Amino acid sequence: MTDMIPRVSKEIVGFAVQNTVDVIGLKDLLGIRCRTGTSSTHHSWAFFELQSFIEYKAREKGISTVSIDPAYTSQPCPRCNHISKNNRRRK
């Protein structure tokens, strides 16, 4: 993970720069392991670290970051953004 997080954050910010993106939206993943049933706090550190690296590298490139509430973000249709229970085949 020590090598992976810096590489992934660099790729994300690099993609944003290459595609002239002004803002990177990051889901607020605080407490994600609590919601999934895993009680270890060690796992949440990787999410926090990745988010911190992305914010730092984006700031260096003049790109803003915003925190997004993750509620319902996986429900819209990827083509038209319509939200319906029929869009999801499983949980």
N, CA, C and O atoms as a CHARMM CRD file, in Angstrom:
* protein
*
  364
    1    1 MET  N      0.83000  -1.20000   0.00000 PROA 1      0.00000
    2    1 MET  CA     0.00000   0.00000   0.00000 PROA 1      0.00000
    3    1 MET  C      0.86600   1.25200   0.00000 PROA 1      0.00000
    4    1 MET  O      0.44600   2.29000  -0.51300 PROA 1      0.00000
    5    2 THR  N      2.06200   1.17300   0.56400 PROA 2      0.00000
    6    2 THR  CA     2.91500   2.36000   0.64400 PROA 2      0.00000
    7    2 THR  C      3.25900   2.87700  -0.74900 PROA 2      0.00000
    8    2 THR  O      3.37700   4.08500  -0.95700 PROA 2      0.00000
    9    3 ASP  N      3.41700   1.96900  -1.69200 PROA 3      0.00000
   10    3 ASP  CA     3.73100   2.35400  -3.06300 PROA 3      0.00000
   11    3 ASP  C      2.46800   2.60900  -3.88100 PROA 3      0.00000
   12    3 ASP  O      2.46600   3.45800  -4.77300 PROA 3      0.00000
   13    4 MET  N      1.41100   1.88800  -3.58500 PROA 4      0.00000
   14    4 MET  CA     0.19000   1.94500  -4.38800 PROA 4      0.00000
   15    4 MET  C     -0.54200   3.28400  -4.25300 PROA 4      0.00000
   16    4 MET  O     -0.95900   3.85400  -5.26200 PROA 4      0.00000
   17    5 ILE  N     -0.70200   3.78300  -3.06300 PROA 5      0.00000
   18    5 ILE  CA    -1.47800   5.00900  -2.84400 PROA 5      0.00000
   19    5 ILE  C     -0.85900   6.21000  -3.56200 PROA 5      0.00000
   20    5 ILE  O     -1.59300   6.94200  -4.22600 PROA 5      0.00000
   21    6 PRO  N      0.44300   6.44800  -3.46400 PROA 6      0.00000
   22    6 PRO  CA     1.01600   7.56900  -4.22100 PROA 6      0.00000
   23    6 PRO  C      0.85700   7.41500  -5.74100 PROA 6      0.00000
   24    6 PRO  O      0.61800   8.39800  -6.44200 PROA 6      0.00000
   25    7 ARG  N      0.98800   6.19100  -6.24400 PROA 7      0.00000
   26    7 ARG  CA     0.84200   5.96800  -7.69000 PROA 7      0.00000
   27    7 ARG  C     -0.59000   6.21400  -8.15300 PROA 7      0.00000
   28    7 ARG  O     -0.81600   6.85900  -9.17700 PROA 7      0.00000
   29    8 VAL  N     -1.56100   5.69500  -7.38800 PROA 8      0.00000
   30    8 VAL  CA    -2.96300   5.85800  -7.77100 PROA 8      0.00000
   31    8 VAL  C     -3.35600   7.33400  -7.71200 PROA 8      0.00000
   32    8 VAL  O     -4.02300   7.83600  -8.61700 PROA 8      0.00000
   33    9 SER  N     -2.94700   8.02900  -6.65300 PROA 9      0.00000
   34    9 SER  CA    -3.29300   9.44700  -6.53500 PROA 9      0.00000
   35    9 SER  C     -2.65900  10.24900  -7.66700 PROA 9      0.00000
   36    9 SER  O     -3.28100  11.17400  -8.19100 PROA 9      0.00000
   37   10 LYS  N     -1.44700   9.91200  -8.04400 PROA 10     0.00000
   38   10 LYS  CA    -0.76700  10.59900  -9.14500 PROA 10     0.00000
   39   10 LYS  C     -1.51500  10.37000 -10.45900 PROA 10     0.00000
   40   10 LYS  O     -1.66400  11.29600 -11.25600 PROA 10     0.00000
   41   11 GLU  N     -1.98300   9.15000 -10.68500 PROA 11     0.00000
   42   11 GLU  CA    -2.73600   8.84600 -11.90300 PROA 11     0.00000
   43   11 GLU  C     -4.06000   9.60200 -11.94500 PROA 11     0.00000
   44   11 GLU  O     -4.44900  10.11700 -12.99300 PROA 11     0.00000
   45   12 ILE  N     -4.75000   9.67000 -10.81700 PROA 12     0.00000
   46   12 ILE  CA    -6.04200  10.36800 -10.75800 PROA 12     0.00000
   47   12 ILE  C     -5.85600  11.85000 -11.06300 PROA 12     0.00000
   48   12 ILE  O     -6.58200  12.41400 -11.88300 PROA 12     0.00000
   49   13 VAL  N     -4.89600  12.47300 -10.41300 PROA 13     0.00000
   50   13 VAL  CA    -4.64600  13.89700 -10.63700 PROA 13     0.00000
   51   13 VAL  C     -4.10900  14.11300 -12.05300 PROA 13     0.00000
   52   13 VAL  O     -4.46600  15.09400 -12.70500 PROA 13     0.00000
   53   14 GLY  N     -3.27100  13.22300 -12.52300 PROA 14     0.00000
   54   14 GLY  CA    -2.77500  13.31500 -13.89400 PROA 14     0.00000
   55   14 GLY  C     -3.89300  13.25100 -14.92100 PROA 14     0.00000
   56   14 GLY  O     -3.87900  13.98900 -15.90700 PROA 14     0.00000
   57   15 PHE  N     -4.85700  12.37500 -14.69400 PROA 15     0.00000
   58   15 PHE  CA    -6.03200  12.27100 -15.56800 PROA 15     0.00000
   59   15 PHE  C     -6.80000  13.58500 -15.55600 PROA 15     0.00000
   60   15 PHE  O     -7.23900  14.06200 -16.60200 PROA 15     0.00000
   61   16 ALA  N     -6.96200  14.17200 -14.36800 PROA 16     0.00000
   62   16 ALA  CA    -7.69000  15.44400 -14.24100 PROA 16     0.00000
   63   16 ALA  C     -6.96800  16.55200 -15.00400 PROA 16     0.00000
   64   16 ALA  O     -7.60500  17.34700 -15.69500 PROA 16     0.00000
   65   17 VAL  N     -5.65500  16.60800 -14.88200 PROA 17     0.00000
   66   17 VAL  CA    -4.86500  17.62600 -15.58600 PROA 17     0.00000
   67   17 VAL  C     -4.98400  17.43000 -17.09000 PROA 17     0.00000
   68   17 VAL  O     -5.21800  18.38600 -17.82900 PROA 17     0.00000
   69   18 GLN  N     -4.82500  16.20100 -17.54000 PROA 18     0.00000
   70   18 GLN  CA    -4.86800  15.88100 -18.96500 PROA 18     0.00000
   71   18 GLN  C     -6.22300  16.22300 -19.58100 PROA 18     0.00000
   72   18 GLN  O     -6.29800  16.60100 -20.75000 PROA 18     0.00000
   73   19 ASN  N     -7.29300  16.09200 -18.79400 PROA 19     0.00000
   74   19 ASN  CA    -8.64400  16.33600 -19.30400 PROA 19     0.00000
   75   19 ASN  C     -9.19100  17.69200 -18.85900 PROA 19     0.00000
   76   19 ASN  O    -10.39900  17.92400 -18.90600 PROA 19     0.00000
   77   20 THR  N     -8.31600  18.56600 -18.43600 PROA 20     0.00000
   78   20 THR  CA    -8.65400  19.92600 -17.97300 PROA 20     0.00000
   79   20 THR  C     -9.84500  19.95900 -17.01300 PROA 20     0.00000
   80   20 THR  O    -10.79700  20.71900 -17.19200 PROA 20     0.00000
   81   21 VAL  N     -9.75600  19.11300 -15.99900 PROA 21     0.00000
   82   21 VAL  CA   -10.77800  19.05000 -14.96100 PROA 21     0.00000
   83   21 VAL  C    -10.46200  20.09800 -13.90500 PROA 21     0.00000
   84   21 VAL  O     -9.31500  20.22100 -13.47600 PROA 21     0.00000
   85   22 ASP  N    -11.48100  20.86200 -13.47800 PROA 22     0.00000
   86   22 ASP  CA   -11.29300  21.91000 -12.47300 PROA 22     0.00000
   87   22 ASP  C    -11.48800  21.40800 -11.05000 PROA 22     0.00000
   88   22 ASP  O    -10.87100  21.92000 -10.11600 PROA 22     0.00000
   89   23 VAL  N    -12.35500  20.39500 -10.88500 PROA 23     0.00000
   90   23 VAL  CA   -12.71600  19.90900  -9.55600 PROA 23     0.00000
   91   23 VAL  C    -12.73900  18.38900  -9.55700 PROA 23     0.00000
   92   23 VAL  O    -13.25500  17.76800 -10.48600 PROA 23     0.00000
   93   24 ILE  N    -12.17800  17.79500  -8.51200 PROA 24     0.00000
   94   24 ILE  CA   -12.24500  16.34300  -8.32000 PROA 24     0.00000
   95   24 ILE  C    -13.19100  16.09700  -7.14700 PROA 24     0.00000
   96   24 ILE  O    -12.97800  16.62100  -6.05400 PROA 24     0.00000
   97   25 GLY  N    -14.22500  15.30600  -7.37200 PROA 25     0.00000
   98   25 GLY  CA   -15.17100  14.94800  -6.31900 PROA 25     0.00000
   99   25 GLY  C    -14.71800  13.66900  -5.63200 PROA 25     0.00000
  100   25 GLY  O    -14.44700  12.66100  -6.28400 PROA 25     0.00000
  101   26 LEU  N    -14.64000  13.72700  -4.30400 PROA 26     0.00000
  102   26 LEU  CA   -14.23300  12.56600  -3.51600 PROA 26     0.00000
  103   26 LEU  C    -15.37700  12.18300  -2.58500 PROA 26     0.00000
  104   26 LEU  O    -15.88100  13.01800  -1.83400 PROA 26     0.00000
  105   27 LYS  N    -15.77600  10.93600  -2.63600 PROA 27     0.00000
  106   27 LYS  CA   -16.82100  10.47500  -1.72100 PROA 27     0.00000
  107   27 LYS  C    -16.31300  10.53100  -0.29200 PROA 27     0.00000
  108   27 LYS  O    -15.15500  10.21200  -0.02000 PROA 27     0.00000
  109   28 ASP  N    -17.17800  10.93600   0.61000 PROA 28     0.00000
  110   28 ASP  CA   -16.83700  10.95000   2.02500 PROA 28     0.00000
  111   28 ASP  C    -16.93100   9.51600   2.52800 PROA 28     0.00000
  112   28 ASP  O    -18.02400   9.01900   2.80300 PROA 28     0.00000
  113   29 LEU  N    -15.78400   8.85300   2.64900 PROA 29     0.00000
  114   29 LEU  CA   -15.75200   7.43600   3.01800 PROA 29     0.00000
  115   29 LEU  C    -15.49200   7.22100   4.50500 PROA 29     0.00000
  116   29 LEU  O    -15.20600   6.10200   4.93100 PROA 29     0.00000
  117   30 LEU  N    -15.59100   8.27900   5.28900 PROA 30     0.00000
  118   30 LEU  CA   -15.40900   8.15300   6.72600 PROA 30     0.00000
  119   30 LEU  C    -16.44000   7.16400   7.27700 PROA 30     0.00000
  120   30 LEU  O    -17.63900   7.32100   7.04700 PROA 30     0.00000
  121   31 GLY  N    -15.98100   6.16900   7.98700 PROA 31     0.00000
  122   31 GLY  CA   -16.88000   5.18200   8.57000 PROA 31     0.00000
  123   31 GLY  C    -17.32000   4.09900   7.60800 PROA 31     0.00000
  124   31 GLY  O    -18.26800   3.37100   7.90400 PROA 31     0.00000
  125   32 ILE  N    -16.66300   3.96800   6.46200 PROA 32     0.00000
  126   32 ILE  CA   -17.07400   2.96800   5.47200 PROA 32     0.00000
  127   32 ILE  C    -17.01500   1.55500   6.03700 PROA 32     0.00000
  128   32 ILE  O    -17.87400   0.73100   5.72400 PROA 32     0.00000
  129   33 ARG  N    -16.02800   1.26600   6.85500 PROA 33     0.00000
  130   33 ARG  CA   -15.92200  -0.08300   7.41300 PROA 33     0.00000
  131   33 ARG  C    -17.01700  -0.35500   8.43400 PROA 33     0.00000
  132   33 ARG  O    -17.41900  -1.50300   8.62300 PROA 33     0.00000
  133   34 CYS  N    -17.49700   0.68300   9.08900 PROA 34     0.00000
  134   34 CYS  CA   -18.61000   0.49800  10.02400 PROA 34     0.00000
  135   34 CYS  C    -19.87400   0.12000   9.25900 PROA 34     0.00000
  136   34 CYS  O    -20.66400  -0.70800   9.71100 PROA 34     0.00000
  137   35 ARG  N    -20.05100   0.73800   8.09500 PROA 35     0.00000
  138   35 ARG  CA   -21.24400   0.46800   7.29100 PROA 35     0.00000
  139   35 ARG  C    -21.18600  -0.91100   6.64600 PROA 35     0.00000
  140   35 ARG  O    -22.22300  -1.49900   6.34000 PROA 35     0.00000
  141   36 THR  N    -19.97500  -1.42900   6.43900 PROA 36     0.00000
  142   36 THR  CA   -19.85900  -2.72400   5.76100 PROA 36     0.00000
  143   36 THR  C    -19.72700  -3.88500   6.73700 PROA 36     0.00000
  144   36 THR  O    -19.67900  -5.04200   6.31900 PROA 36     0.00000
  145   37 GLY  N    -19.67000  -3.59100   8.02400 PROA 37     0.00000
  146   37 GLY  CA   -19.63000  -4.64700   9.01200 PROA 37     0.00000
  147   37 GLY  C    -18.25600  -5.00500   9.52600 PROA 37     0.00000
  148   37 GLY  O    -18.14200  -5.85700  10.40700 PROA 37     0.00000
  149   38 THR  N    -17.20300  -4.38800   9.01000 PROA 38     0.00000
  150   38 THR  CA   -15.85100  -4.64300   9.49600 PROA 38     0.00000
  151   38 THR  C    -15.52300  -3.59800  10.54700 PROA 38     0.00000
  152   38 THR  O    -15.72600  -2.40600  10.32000 PROA 38     0.00000
  153   39 SER  N    -15.02100  -4.02700  11.68600 PROA 39     0.00000
  154   39 SER  CA   -14.82000  -3.08100  12.77400 PROA 39     0.00000
  155   39 SER  C    -13.40200  -2.53500  12.88500 PROA 39     0.00000
  156   39 SER  O    -13.16100  -1.65700  13.71400 PROA 39     0.00000
  157   40 SER  N    -12.47000  -3.00800  12.09900 PROA 40     0.00000
  158   40 SER  CA   -11.08100  -2.56500  12.20800 PROA 40     0.00000
  159   40 SER  C    -10.89000  -1.15700  11.65600 PROA 40     0.00000
  160   40 SER  O    -11.38300  -0.83400  10.57500 PROA 40     0.00000
  161   41 THR  N    -10.17400  -0.32400  12.40300 PROA 41     0.00000
  162   41 THR  CA    -9.91200   1.03500  11.94300 PROA 41     0.00000
  163   41 THR  C     -8.71100   1.09500  11.01600 PROA 41     0.00000
  164   41 THR  O     -8.49800   2.11500  10.36200 PROA 41     0.00000
  165   42 HSD  N     -7.92600   0.03800  10.94100 PROA 42     0.00000
  166   42 HSD  CA    -6.75200   0.04100  10.07100 PROA 42     0.00000
  167   42 HSD  C     -7.13600   0.17800   8.60600 PROA 42     0.00000
  168   42 HSD  O     -6.42200   0.82300   7.83900 PROA 42     0.00000
  169   43 HSD  N     -8.25300  -0.41900   8.20800 PROA 43     0.00000
  170   43 HSD  CA    -8.67800  -0.37200   6.81900 PROA 43     0.00000
  171   43 HSD  C     -9.05200   1.03900   6.38600 PROA 43     0.00000
  172   43 HSD  O     -8.79500   1.41900   5.24400 PROA 43     0.00000
  173   44 SER  N     -9.65600   1.82300   7.27900 PROA 44     0.00000
  174   44 SER  CA   -10.09300   3.16500   6.91000 PROA 44     0.00000
  175   44 SER  C     -8.91300   4.08900   6.66900 PROA 44     0.00000
  176   44 SER  O     -9.05600   5.10400   5.98600 PROA 44     0.00000
  177   45 TRP  N     -7.73600   3.75500   7.22100 PROA 45     0.00000
  178   45 TRP  CA    -6.57700   4.60800   7.02400 PROA 45     0.00000
  179   45 TRP  C     -6.19900   4.70300   5.54900 PROA 45     0.00000
  180   45 TRP  O     -5.81100   5.77900   5.09300 PROA 45     0.00000
  181   46 ALA  N     -6.29900   3.61900   4.79200 PROA 46     0.00000
  182   46 ALA  CA    -5.95000   3.64300   3.36900 PROA 46     0.00000
  183   46 ALA  C     -6.85500   4.61000   2.61500 PROA 46     0.00000
  184   46 ALA  O     -6.38000   5.34100   1.74600 PROA 46     0.00000
  185   47 PHE  N     -8.14900   4.62900   2.92800 PROA 47     0.00000
  186   47 PHE  CA    -9.06200   5.56300   2.27800 PROA 47     0.00000
  187   47 PHE  C     -8.66900   7.00300   2.60000 PROA 47     0.00000
  188   47 PHE  O     -8.61800   7.85600   1.71300 PROA 47     0.00000
  189   48 PHE  N     -8.39500   7.26100   3.86800 PROA 48     0.00000
  190   48 PHE  CA    -8.01700   8.60100   4.30300 PROA 48     0.00000
  191   48 PHE  C     -6.70900   9.03100   3.65500 PROA 48     0.00000
  192   48 PHE  O     -6.57200  10.17000   3.20900 PROA 48     0.00000
  193   49 GLU  N     -5.75900   8.12600   3.60700 PROA 49     0.00000
  194   49 GLU  CA    -4.45900   8.44400   3.02400 PROA 49     0.00000
  195   49 GLU  C     -4.58200   8.73500   1.52800 PROA 49     0.00000
  196   49 GLU  O     -3.97800   9.68500   1.03000 PROA 49     0.00000
  197   50 LEU  N     -5.35800   7.92800   0.81600 PROA 50     0.00000
  198   50 LEU  CA    -5.55800   8.15600  -0.61300 PROA 50     0.00000
  199   50 LEU  C     -6.22000   9.51600  -0.84000 PROA 50     0.00000
  200   50 LEU  O     -5.79900  10.28100  -1.70700 PROA 50     0.00000
  201   51 GLN  N     -7.23700   9.80400  -0.07000 PROA 51     0.00000
  202   51 GLN  CA    -7.92700  11.09000  -0.19300 PROA 51     0.00000
  203   51 GLN  C     -6.96000  12.24500   0.07800 PROA 51     0.00000
  204   51 GLN  O     -6.96300  13.23900  -0.64800 PROA 51     0.00000
  205   52 SER  N     -6.14600  12.11800   1.10200 PROA 52     0.00000
  206   52 SER  CA    -5.17400  13.16400   1.44500 PROA 52     0.00000
  207   52 SER  C     -4.16700  13.38100   0.32100 PROA 52     0.00000
  208   52 SER  O     -3.83400  14.52000  -0.00700 PROA 52     0.00000
  209   53 PHE  N     -3.68600  12.29700  -0.26700 PROA 53     0.00000
  210   53 PHE  CA    -2.71800  12.39700  -1.36000 PROA 53     0.00000
  211   53 PHE  C     -3.35600  13.06300  -2.58100 PROA 53     0.00000
  212   53 PHE  O     -2.73400  13.91100  -3.22000 PROA 53     0.00000
  213   54 ILE  N     -4.58300  12.68500  -2.90200 PROA 54     0.00000
  214   54 ILE  CA    -5.27000  13.28900  -4.04600 PROA 54     0.00000
  215   54 ILE  C     -5.46600  14.78300  -3.80100 PROA 54     0.00000
  216   54 ILE  O     -5.21900  15.59600  -4.69300 PROA 54     0.00000
  217   55 GLU  N     -5.91000  15.14800  -2.59700 PROA 55     0.00000
  218   55 GLU  CA    -6.12200  16.56700  -2.27900 PROA 55     0.00000
  219   55 GLU  C     -4.82400  17.35500  -2.39700 PROA 55     0.00000
  220   55 GLU  O     -4.80500  18.44900  -2.96000 PROA 55     0.00000
  221   56 TYR  N     -3.74800  16.80200  -1.87100 PROA 56     0.00000
  222   56 TYR  CA    -2.44400  17.46400  -1.89500 PROA 56     0.00000
  223   56 TYR  C     -1.95100  17.66300  -3.32800 PROA 56     0.00000
  224   56 TYR  O     -1.53900  18.76100  -3.70300 PROA 56     0.00000
  225   57 LYS  N     -1.99600  16.59200  -4.12400 PROA 57     0.00000
  226   57 LYS  CA    -1.48600  16.66500  -5.49000 PROA 57     0.00000
  227   57 LYS  C     -2.38200  17.52400  -6.37800 PROA 57     0.00000
  228   57 LYS  O     -1.88900  18.20500  -7.27700 PROA 57     0.00000
  229   58 ALA  N     -3.67600  17.50000  -6.14000 PROA 58     0.00000
  230   58 ALA  CA    -4.60400  18.34000  -6.90500 PROA 58     0.00000
  231   58 ALA  C     -4.35400  19.81700  -6.59100 PROA 58     0.00000
  232   58 ALA  O     -4.34800  20.65700  -7.49100 PROA 58     0.00000
  233   59 ARG  N     -4.15200  20.11700  -5.32900 PROA 59     0.00000
  234   59 ARG  CA    -3.88000  21.49900  -4.91800 PROA 59     0.00000
  235   59 ARG  C     -2.61800  22.02700  -5.61000 PROA 59     0.00000
  236   59 ARG  O     -2.57400  23.18200  -6.03400 PROA 59     0.00000
  237   60 GLU  N     -1.59400  21.17400  -5.71900 PROA 60     0.00000
  238   60 GLU  CA    -0.35900  21.55900  -6.40600 PROA 60     0.00000
  239   60 GLU  C     -0.60600  21.94000  -7.86900 PROA 60     0.00000
  240   60 GLU  O      0.09500  22.78400  -8.42700 PROA 60     0.00000
  241   61 LYS  N     -1.60100  21.31200  -8.47400 PROA 61     0.00000
  242   61 LYS  CA    -1.90900  21.55400  -9.89000 PROA 61     0.00000
  243   61 LYS  C     -3.01600  22.59500 -10.07500 PROA 61     0.00000
  244   61 LYS  O     -3.42900  22.86400 -11.20300 PROA 61     0.00000
  245   62 GLY  N     -3.49800  23.17900  -8.97700 PROA 62     0.00000
  246   62 GLY  CA    -4.55300  24.19100  -9.06400 PROA 62     0.00000
  247   62 GLY  C     -5.93700  23.61400  -9.25400 PROA 62     0.00000
  248   62 GLY  O     -6.83500  24.30000  -9.74400 PROA 62     0.00000
  249   63 ILE  N     -6.12300  22.36000  -8.87200 PROA 63     0.00000
  250   63 ILE  CA    -7.41300  21.69000  -8.99900 PROA 63     0.00000
  251   63 ILE  C     -8.05700  21.60900  -7.62200 PROA 63     0.00000
  252   63 ILE  O     -7.40700  21.23100  -6.64800 PROA 63     0.00000
  253   64 SER  N     -9.32800  21.96400  -7.54400 PROA 64     0.00000
  254   64 SER  CA   -10.06700  21.88700  -6.28000 PROA 64     0.00000
  255   64 SER  C    -10.56200  20.46800  -6.04000 PROA 64     0.00000
  256   64 SER  O    -10.71500  19.68400  -6.97700 PROA 64     0.00000
  257   65 THR  N    -10.80600  20.15100  -4.79000 PROA 65     0.00000
  258   65 THR  CA   -11.45100  18.88400  -4.44200 PROA 65     0.00000
  259   65 THR  C    -12.67200  19.19800  -3.58900 PROA 65     0.00000
  260   65 THR  O    -12.66100  20.14300  -2.80100 PROA 65     0.00000
  261   66 VAL  N    -13.71700  18.40600  -3.74900 PROA 66     0.00000
  262   66 VAL  CA   -14.92500  18.55800  -2.94700 PROA 66     0.00000
  263   66 VAL  C    -15.30200  17.20200  -2.38000 PROA 66     0.00000
  264   66 VAL  O    -15.07400  16.16700  -3.00500 PROA 66     0.00000
  265   67 SER  N    -15.87900  17.22100  -1.19400 PROA 67     0.00000
  266   67 SER  CA   -16.35100  16.00500  -0.54500 PROA 67     0.00000
  267   67 SER  C    -17.80800  15.79100  -0.93300 PROA 67     0.00000
  268   67 SER  O    -18.62200  16.71100  -0.84900 PROA 67     0.00000
  269   68 ILE  N    -18.12900  14.58400  -1.35400 PROA 68     0.00000
  270   68 ILE  CA   -19.47300  14.25700  -1.81600 PROA 68     0.00000
  271   68 ILE  C    -20.08100  13.20100  -0.91000 PROA 68     0.00000
  272   68 ILE  O    -19.43500  12.20700  -0.57900 PROA 68     0.00000
  273   69 ASP  N    -21.32400  13.42000  -0.51300 PROA 69     0.00000
  274   69 ASP  CA   -22.04700  12.43300   0.28600 PROA 69     0.00000
  275   69 ASP  C    -22.26000  11.19200  -0.58500 PROA 69     0.00000
  276   69 ASP  O    -22.83000  11.30500  -1.67000 PROA 69     0.00000
  277   70 PRO  N    -21.81800  10.00800  -0.14000 PROA 70     0.00000
  278   70 PRO  CA   -21.91700   8.81300  -0.97900 PROA 70     0.00000
  279   70 PRO  C    -23.32100   8.24600  -1.13600 PROA 70     0.00000
  280   70 PRO  O    -23.52800   7.32600  -1.92700 PROA 70     0.00000
  281   71 ALA  N    -24.29000   8.77900  -0.39400 PROA 71     0.00000
  282   71 ALA  CA   -25.65200   8.24600  -0.46700 PROA 71     0.00000
  283   71 ALA  C    -26.19600   8.33900  -1.89000 PROA 71     0.00000
  284   71 ALA  O    -26.20700   9.41200  -2.49200 PROA 71     0.00000
  285   72 TYR  N    -26.63900   7.22300  -2.41000 PROA 72     0.00000
  286   72 TYR  CA   -27.30400   7.10600  -3.70400 PROA 72     0.00000
  287   72 TYR  C    -26.39400   7.32900  -4.91700 PROA 72     0.00000
  288   72 TYR  O    -26.89500   7.38100  -6.04000 PROA 72     0.00000
  289   73 THR  N    -25.09300   7.46000  -4.73500 PROA 73     0.00000
  290   73 THR  CA   -24.22400   7.73000  -5.87300 PROA 73     0.00000
  291   73 THR  C    -24.06200   6.53000  -6.80400 PROA 73     0.00000
  292   73 THR  O    -23.63600   6.69600  -7.94600 PROA 73     0.00000
  293   74 SER  N    -24.38900   5.34100  -6.34600 PROA 74     0.00000
  294   74 SER  CA   -24.25000   4.16800  -7.21500 PROA 74     0.00000
  295   74 SER  C    -25.56200   3.79900  -7.89200 PROA 74     0.00000
  296   74 SER  O    -25.60800   2.81100  -8.62500 PROA 74     0.00000
  297   75 GLN  N    -26.62700   4.55600  -7.67100 PROA 75     0.00000
  298   75 GLN  CA   -27.92400   4.18800  -8.22200 PROA 75     0.00000
  299   75 GLN  C    -28.23900   4.74000  -9.61200 PROA 75     0.00000
  300   75 GLN  O    -28.97800   4.09400 -10.35600 PROA 75     0.00000
  301   76 PRO  N    -27.71600   5.89900  -9.99300 PROA 76     0.00000
  302   76 PRO  CA   -28.09100   6.42700 -11.31000 PROA 76     0.00000
  303   76 PRO  C    -27.58400   5.56300 -12.46300 PROA 76     0.00000
  304   76 PRO  O    -26.53500   4.92500 -12.37800 PROA 76     0.00000
  305   77 CYS  N    -28.36000   5.56500 -13.53500 PROA 77     0.00000
  306   77 CYS  CA   -27.94000   4.90600 -14.76500 PROA 77     0.00000
  307   77 CYS  C    -26.70600   5.64500 -15.28500 PROA 77     0.00000
  308   77 CYS  O    -26.71700   6.87400 -15.35300 PROA 77     0.00000
  309   78 PRO  N    -25.64200   4.92300 -15.65400 PROA 78     0.00000
  310   78 PRO  CA   -24.43200   5.59000 -16.12800 PROA 78     0.00000
  311   78 PRO  C    -24.62100   6.30900 -17.46700 PROA 78     0.00000
  312   78 PRO  O    -23.80100   7.15100 -17.83300 PROA 78     0.00000
  313   79 ARG  N    -25.67600   5.99200 -18.19000 PROA 79     0.00000
  314   79 ARG  CA   -25.90600   6.62500 -19.49700 PROA 79     0.00000
  315   79 ARG  C    -26.77500   7.87000 -19.39900 PROA 79     0.00000
  316   79 ARG  O    -26.48100   8.87900 -20.04000 PROA 79     0.00000
  317   80 CYS  N    -27.85300   7.81400 -18.59600 PROA 80     0.00000
  318   80 CYS  CA   -28.81300   8.92800 -18.59600 PROA 80     0.00000
  319   80 CYS  C    -29.02500   9.55100 -17.21700 PROA 80     0.00000
  320   80 CYS  O    -29.75100  10.53900 -17.09900 PROA 80     0.00000
  321   81 ASN  N    -28.40700   8.99600 -16.17000 PROA 81     0.00000
  322   81 ASN  CA   -28.51800   9.48100 -14.78300 PROA 81     0.00000
  323   81 ASN  C    -29.88900   9.28200 -14.14900 PROA 81     0.00000
  324   81 ASN  O    -30.14500   9.81000 -13.06700 PROA 81     0.00000
  325   82 HSD  N    -30.77400   8.53400 -14.79900 PROA 82     0.00000
  326   82 HSD  CA   -32.07500   8.23800 -14.20700 PROA 82     0.00000
  327   82 HSD  C    -31.88600   7.28200 -13.02900 PROA 82     0.00000
  328   82 HSD  O    -31.11300   6.32700 -13.11600 PROA 82     0.00000
  329   83 ILE  N    -32.59600   7.54200 -11.92800 PROA 83     0.00000
  330   83 ILE  CA   -32.49800   6.67400 -10.74800 PROA 83     0.00000
  331   83 ILE  C    -33.77000   5.84200 -10.64300 PROA 83     0.00000
  332   83 ILE  O    -34.87900   6.37400 -10.59200 PROA 83     0.00000
  333   84 SER  N    -33.58400   4.52800 -10.61100 PROA 84     0.00000
  334   84 SER  CA   -34.69700   3.61100 -10.46800 PROA 84     0.00000
  335   84 SER  C    -34.17900   2.31600  -9.86300 PROA 84     0.00000
  336   84 SER  O    -33.03000   1.94000 -10.09600 PROA 84     0.00000
  337   85 LYS  N    -35.00700   1.63500  -9.09500 PROA 85     0.00000
  338   85 LYS  CA   -34.59600   0.34400  -8.53700 PROA 85     0.00000
  339   85 LYS  C    -34.30900  -0.66400  -9.64900 PROA 85     0.00000
  340   85 LYS  O    -33.55700  -1.61600  -9.44300 PROA 85     0.00000
  341   86 ASN  N    -34.89700  -0.46200 -10.80700 PROA 86     0.00000
  342   86 ASN  CA   -34.67200  -1.36400 -11.93500 PROA 86     0.00000
  343   86 ASN  C    -33.25500  -1.24000 -12.49100 PROA 86     0.00000
  344   86 ASN  O    -32.80000  -2.12200 -13.21900 PROA 86     0.00000
  345   87 ASN  N    -32.55300  -0.15400 -12.15700 PROA 87     0.00000
  346   87 ASN  CA   -31.18700   0.02500 -12.62500 PROA 87     0.00000
  347   87 ASN  C    -30.22200  -0.94600 -11.94000 PROA 87     0.00000
  348   87 ASN  O    -29.12800  -1.20300 -12.44400 PROA 87     0.00000
  349   88 ARG  N    -30.62600  -1.47300 -10.81000 PROA 88     0.00000
  350   88 ARG  CA   -29.72800  -2.30000 -10.01600 PROA 88     0.00000
  351   88 ARG  C    -30.18600  -3.73300 -10.04900 PROA 88     0.00000
  352   88 ARG  O    -31.31000  -4.03600  -9.64900 PROA 88     0.00000
  353   89 ARG  N    -29.34000  -4.61600 -10.51600 PROA 89     0.00000
  354   89 ARG  CA   -29.67700  -6.04200 -10.59900 PROA 89     0.00000
  355   89 ARG  C    -29.50400  -6.74100  -9.27300 PROA 89     0.00000
  356   89 ARG  O    -30.12100  -7.77600  -9.02000 PROA 89     0.00000
  357   90 ARG  N    -28.66000  -6.17400  -8.42200 PROA 90     0.00000
  358   90 ARG  CA   -28.40800  -6.78000  -7.11100 PROA 90     0.00000
  359   90 ARG  C    -28.02300  -5.65500  -6.14400 PROA 90     0.00000
  360   90 ARG  O    -27.88900  -4.49300  -6.52800 PROA 90     0.00000
  361   91 LYS  N    -27.84900  -6.04300  -4.87400 PROA 91     0.00000
  362   91 LYS  CA   -27.47200  -5.02600  -3.88000 PROA 91     0.00000
  363   91 LYS  C    -26.07800  -4.53200  -4.11800 PROA 91     0.00000
  364   91 LYS  O    -25.59200  -3.67400  -3.38000 PROA 91     0.00000
